[in-house]
């Protein structure tokens, strides 16, 4: 599964539960968040104050797993 900024957080975690650790390290507690069911990775990151550059870096890291 190729992960993009438009990938829904819940779909990411369904397909790759190990991604939760990477999200936690980035300051996102997505596993326990009800918004994860509806938000894309980009929306969640922006809500947590991340820049576009930080989001790109996170997505690259998520695609390595």
C-alpha positions as CSV (number, residue, x, y, z in Angstrom):
1,X,0.0,0.0,0.0
2,X,1.5,3.3,-1.1
3,X,0.9,5.9,1.6
4,X,0.1,9.5,0.6
5,X,-1.0,12.6,2.4
6,X,-4.6,11.7,1.4
7,X,-4.4,8.3,3.0
8,X,-7.0,8.0,5.8
9,X,-5.4,7.4,9.2
10,X,-7.7,4.5,10.0
11,X,-6.9,2.8,6.7
12,X,-3.2,3.2,7.3
13,X,-3.5,1.6,10.7
14,X,-5.7,-1.2,9.4
15,X,-3.1,-2.1,6.7
16,X,0.0,-1.4,8.8
17,X,-0.5,-1.5,12.6
18,X,3.2,-0.9,13.0
19,X,2.7,2.6,11.6
20,X,1.2,3.6,15.0
21,X,4.7,3.7,16.5
22,X,5.9,6.1,13.9
23,X,2.8,8.3,14.4
24,X,3.3,8.3,18.1
25,X,7.0,9.3,17.7
26,X,5.8,12.2,15.5
27,X,3.5,13.4,18.3
28,X,0.3,12.0,17.0
29,X,-1.9,9.8,19.3
30,X,-4.0,8.6,16.3
31,X,-4.8,5.1,17.6
32,X,-7.0,6.4,20.4
33,X,-8.4,9.4,18.5
34,X,-12.0,9.3,17.1
35,X,-11.0,11.7,14.4
36,X,-8.6,9.0,12.9
37,X,-11.7,7.4,11.4
38,X,-12.3,10.4,9.2
39,X,-9.0,12.4,8.8
40,X,-6.3,12.0,6.2
41,X,-2.7,11.9,7.4
42,X,-2.3,15.4,6.2
43,X,-5.4,16.7,8.1
44,X,-4.2,15.0,11.3
45,X,-0.7,16.4,10.9
46,X,-1.9,19.9,10.2
47,X,-4.2,19.7,13.3
48,X,-1.1,18.8,15.3
49,X,0.8,21.9,14.0
50,X,3.1,20.1,11.5
51,X,4.5,21.9,8.5
52,X,4.2,20.5,4.9
53,X,7.9,19.6,5.1
54,X,7.4,17.6,8.3
55,X,4.4,15.9,6.7
56,X,6.4,14.9,3.7
57,X,9.1,13.5,6.0
58,X,6.6,11.5,8.0
59,X,5.0,10.0,4.8
60,X,8.4,9.0,3.6
61,X,9.1,7.3,6.9
62,X,5.7,5.5,6.8
63,X,6.4,4.2,3.3
64,X,9.6,2.6,4.5
65,X,7.7,0.2,6.7
